[in-house]
Amino acid sequence: MFTDWSASLASIDITQAPERRIRAWLADAAQHQGALDAFVAKCAARLGDTSAVRGATRCTQQEADQAVARGELLEALPEVNTALESGAIRGAHVDVLAKAAERTSVDAVADSTLLRIAEAKPADAMRRHVTDFVRRHADDHNLAARLERQRASRRAVLVHDDMGVLHAEFDDVTFAQIASAIDAETDRLFRSDGGRDGAAQVRTPQQRRADALAALIVGRQRPHAGPPAVRNQMVVVAHADGSGHIPRVGPLANAQVARLACISDLHGLVFSQDGEPLWLGTRVRLATDAQWRALIARDGGCVGCGADAARCEAHHVRWVRNGGPTDIDNLVLVCAHHHHLIHDKQWTVARGASGEWMLAPP
């Protein structure tokens, strides 16, 4: 069934095609990819057995699990299936919606605006919306049970072939704690390598992260560098009703929020001029620790791609050279890549229809 299609694609010569034509091909391919993803997912769900899916496709276990989960959601939500088949969303969007349904229910996802958000945003930029959705709809008992299931499934595998490989899976809270420690050590290595002006000549970001993990595990001695920057700390956002979430990880059960509060530093954040000041005007050039906590709580990560706050910088929406203040409502989190696009490629930051910050190309 797919032989003629494959032959037609193979016969296209893209080496001499103009950029406009290549962009059009990509758009068409993405649309048809959605239909193919939907077909594969429904076949996988029909088989139901991930081993059979792996045998038929030679995919990884994770890919087989995702394919079955996709197919089950498409069968339960025909509207999502139609959107995928038409190319309005991608397979990665379905994975995000499936995770939201796993943490709440299929009916909750069906009654939500998540599909509309998926049609407007890349899948990796949906994380904050899904976190808010799950926090509103997840039952506290289910959140606690999910954390226990994750802890029961934790594992680590050490494999040595040509190089040593460490693969580990943790529950959400433990992962956030480990990630914050690795981020802090990676940032320390980045600064010791020369920072923005020289770090790239010493080692790649991936090498620096591997070295940071090795240093933490092996316990290498290093000079005291003080507490890590806020962007590298694990931030738990607690709400007045007792619920809470870890940005970029997800909602927590109330009991877990209370437990973490007993072993953590507490910082009150009020998005007003009460308490610790967040509006500092033009007298302060860089975002303060208080503002970093507020930005992590509000944006979660890069407003362009959802990258972790540890990889982000605080950008002035109205630039400092144009009189922009270092106020919380003039700051957004952006990763280095999107910061470059803003300052060098004329990308702009603006509020979307629902009030969140978004990036737009020129």
KAVENTA-V615133 format. One line per field, one symbol per residue. ss: DSSP state (h for helix, s for strand, l for the rest). psi: psi as a letter, one per 20 degrees, with the letter a starting at -180 (. if undefined). burial: b if it has 24 or more other C-alpha atoms within 12 Angstrom, else e. A space follows every 10 residues. Layout:
BEGIN
ss = ???
psi = ???
burial = ???
END
This chain:
BEGIN
ss = llhhhhhhhh llllllllhh hhhhhhhhhh hhhhhhhhhh hhhhhhhllh hhhhhhhlll hhhhhhhhhh hhhhhhlhhh hhhhhhllll hhhhhhhhhh hhhllhhhhh lllhhhhhhh llhhhlhhhh hhhhhhhllh hhhhhhhhhh hhllssssss lllssssssl lhhhhhhhhh hhhhhhhhhh hhllhhhhhh hhllhhhhhh hhhhhhhhll lllllllllh hhlllsssll lllsssllls sslhhhhhhh hhllllllll llllllllsl hhhlllllhh hhhhhhhhhl sllllllshh hssssslllh hhllllshhh ssssshhhhh hhhhlllsss slllllssss ll
psi = hjghgghggh ipoihjqrhg hggggggghh ghhghggggg ghgghgghoh hhgghhikrr gghggggggg ghhhhhnhhg gghghijhrr hhghgghhhg hhierhhghh jajhghghii qqhijighgh ggghhhipph ghgghghhgg hhjqqppppp dhrppppqpr rgggghgghh gggghghghg hhijbhhihh igrrhhhhhg hggghhghkq pqqpjrqqqh ijqpppoqrh jirrqopiga qqqghhghgh hhjrpppppp majqbppioi bjhphqprgg hggggghghg bpigijqqhh jrqopogoqg ijjpqmqhjj qqpqrhghhg hghijkqqpr pahjiqqqqp r.
burial = eeeeeeeeee eeeeeeeeee eeeeeeeeee bbbbbbbbbb bbbbbeeeeb eebeeeeeee eebbbbbbbb bbbbbbbeeb bbbbbbbbbb bbbbbbbbbb bbbbbbebbb ebebbbbbbe bbbbbbbbbb bbbbbbbbeb eebbebbeee eeeeeeeeee eeeeeeeeee bbbebbebbb bbbbbbbbbb eeeeeeeeee eeeeeeebbe bbbeeeeeee eeeeeeeebb bbbbbbbbee eebbbbbbbb bbbbebbeeb eeeeeeebbb eeeeeeebbb eeeeebbbbb bbbbbbbbbb bbbbbbbbbb bbbbbbbbee eeebbbbbbb bbbbbbebbe ebeeeeebbb eeeeebbbbe ee
END
